[in-house]
């Protein structure tokens, strides 16, 4: 059982992401970014894992990263709740807000601060012109970002352009909860009706490529992630805490259904180098590590009563 | 103890409203301890004056008892954790193990309090805004007082020393909260000529009064004359002073005997004049002898009467028990006459604690310390309750004191935009009123995004609040309907399983079809699955789509049968019958007869019923619709004729 280090930060954090390494050979990143939600004034913070002030220099053994306490190096106010945060490259990341705006921010190397690159306001809107929350983001390379929102639209923007590259405005009848790029021009999304849909950007936007359903109860699917190696295998997590693995080559129904958590599962991630391992986190306060080679949950870390939002 | 006695100072809020003859102030309750204040016009009863709308109208969100929650949010969150774990332990552990856990919890609370206090000091130091700085400092002061009271209560009520011998704990308490002695001593030691330092003797007296003989001896050793006889004698006496610790397995009687012996020696030496050369040393030994008068002289080194009380007890009666404390209070207080009103309040609370009057402590703390937050009284009362120290008697309010205080704290949390979840967790542990409070509050939490709605639904379902869960689903669905997101609305309404609201959405879908000739949300409608059986309207919708599918695939028989069953079941809303009958038109115009006689009669019957109904009278219909009706009638009649012919004729089969 590995060590867990806990730090209270006095904000509800909705998304937390490690900053990617700038190149493959450098040391593992010690910087991560958090976005908060459900507060009077939400913030985006940059944290750094620094050494604890107590001297541990005389210890010969390896100091694991967990011995360090994260220090907040920068804080920036943000309008609306942070609903998704994804890194585009090792320097820039995009943030989706509940006001319907998408913002791209950049780490400045000189100071440990963030600079604002660009914002698309009212990225998502309802028919009545009121702003819709932008719920998810998916980057393609470091140029394009696809976003989905509560208005059921998928909008694709390129970094330097104000106008969107493409808009799929009748993409979904329900709220899109998560999406990802399957291939260069194919997008996969999950929605609140419990459906998994694929869209081909080259085709006529009025047709979906395929729709898959989980079960008949229509429990909303909240998160998805694709297998790093085999692009036709996808994992999704639902509001009932069920983990589902799909094979997109098969029609309609999922491959495996695993009852996992007792609360809604908010994020699921494959390990980028070891795809047999899968991690899920949920509203019931636990983080589970799944090992595909033995099809059992290997270990579960139960945190305190707090709810887990992101991995 | 009546609930009405817990009334605090009156809080006054000044709001910038324009005074006007026509405008009065009104208010509406928010969540918890929150009021929305606004101005509105006084209606004129006599004549209808045109309502002059004023240009600016603001709504003010007034919250109280919650100032601490933004500034010391970490306190709220960390102690919430401790609280929940403690309640779990109360349920599961046996009495003796529970007792040690309660002590641990009390210490944890104090540790968190201390950490928050230090953080606040750091923030206050780096703050430039004067008014904010003042506020922080007020909070820090309040935290100091709370720590003082809590640690005293811990000694007296929670972590009671065996045998009731509290002096050692009280000395620790003193040393922890009155740090000036140590600070002075450090200053003196680091100066060039310690014994020449003006505060040298003051430092020694202060440490002596706290029972810190080690450091007193160190300071005395720094004196120039430390090699003289008097100094050596004092050093000896100090070294021999017996201390009561738990490690030594001596009984109380033994210790008392030792101590009396030692004191007699002090008195003997003093009267022999061993210290006559140095008046300060005489003072020291007088203290050791427990002489009354000298304590009065040294009252400035004690600063407060409770410090004096403990110091006196140390040197006059070290084996005193908790019950003996009350006798000493009045004499010590008499020595200190005046103090500011704020300190007066604190004194009252401490006095009540030393007199063992727990209820008075809580009552005074409520009055005095709960303006910024009910945190302190509620958590303290909770621990005392589980220790069995708090009277579990029911108040006229309807529940016991602990619950009353927890309810106050939870209510003040509910008004916070983000801490409502913490509030609900506290309400979970209020057995009498908690559930009804949760039921009332959870429906009123503002739902801005779907994610928040999912979270609150989860809260409801965890606690079996099914009515509230259904109502939240309906609210979200109605919001979606207003924004014309029919798909999302349907998915929320399906969750709520309420037939009436689902019918609203399906009616909108059907309307859309009537107007535009096609369905828009096919990805939903085609994939309803078994949930279409929840209500009739959904079943109709799904089956109608099926009819379209049959028709498009060329399955005429299937299409006909389905259409007929749909029409005869009368599932469809009235405005849709016209459309369905029109759907029958292309089928009627097919070369072969697909509708048999009874089916045709069925269609005619439906048409008649439709026309009899006032809404489809000839007067209300447009040109095109009248045309369509005519065509329909012609087609139906023709079909009837053909059908009768077909059915009634006998087929001749030629046998060849």
Interface residues (C-beta under 8 A of the other chain):
Chain A: X8 X10 X11 X12 X14 X37 X38 X39 X40 X81 X83 X98 X126 X127 X128 X130 X132 X133 X135 X150 X151 X152 X170 X172 X173 X174 X175 X192 X193 X195 X197 X208 X211 X213 X216 X217 X218 X220 X222 X239 X263 X264 X283 X304 X305 X307
Chain B: X73 X74 X77 X78 X81 X84 X417 X418 X425 X448 X449 X450 X451 X452 X454 X455 X458 X482 X483 X484 X485 X486 X487 X488 X490 X491 X494 X520 X521 X523 X524 X527 X529 X530 X531
